[in-house]
């Protein structure tokens, strides 16, 4: 099952990111890498408040994330920064 990331812009103009309808936290990045290593993909969903240009940039980032195949996850749960393609 693919992980869905939702992007919304709040009234202050800040981009708010949710994963599975919960606020994005740092540990979610580790989960994304684990999902990708299990051959699952990340999917982006946008509200109408996100411009086409912003969507394009995010989709490019998601495409790069989906290409992570072999990220080294250390014993402490951290990811080797050399394995992050951006």
N, C-alpha and C positions, 0 to 999 in steps of 0.2 A: 504494500500500500504506500502510495506517495505521501510525502509530508507537504502540507499546504501552508504557505506563508501569505498572510493578508497585509496589504499596505493601505493605510488610510492617512489623511492629513487632517489634523485637528484644527480648531478655530484659531489657534495661535500660529498656524502654518507649519507646525512640526509634523514630521512623518512618524506615525505610530505603526509598529510592526507587531503582529500577532501570529502565533503558531498554534494551530488547532484551537482557535478562539481564546487563547491565553496570551498575556503580555510576553514578549520575547525577553529571555534572559540569557546570559552568557553560556550557561550549560546547554542551551538549545543548539548552539553551534556544534558542540561535540556530538549531539544526537544527529544533527544533519550529516556529519561525516560518517557516523556509523550507518545511517540509512543508505547513504551513497555506496559505501563499501558493501552493503547487502544488495546492491543493484537496484535500489529504489531511487527515485528522482525527487527533486524539490520542484514544486509547482507554485507559481505566484498568482495571487488574486489581487485585484486593485479595485478600490472604490472610485466613484466618479470624481473625487477630489484630487486624484493623482493625474498629473498632466501626461500627455503622450510622450513627451521627452523624458519625463521621470520614469515612466513605464519602460521605455526603451533601455535606459541605463540599468534599471533593476533587472530586466530580462537578460541583459548581457552578463551581469554579475551572476545570476542564477545559472546561466549556461556554463560559466566557468566553474562554479561550485559543483554542478552536476558532473563535471569531468574529473573530479578528484576520485582517484581509484585506490591509491595506496598511501593513505596518510598514516604516519606513525603516531599512535596514541600512547603517550608515556604512562608509567605506572600511576602517576598522580592525576591522570585524566587530561593532562594538557596535550595539545597537538604540536608537533614539531612545526615551527613557523615556516621552514623551507618547503613543507608539503602544501602550503596554502598558495593557490595560483594567482593571487592578486594582492 
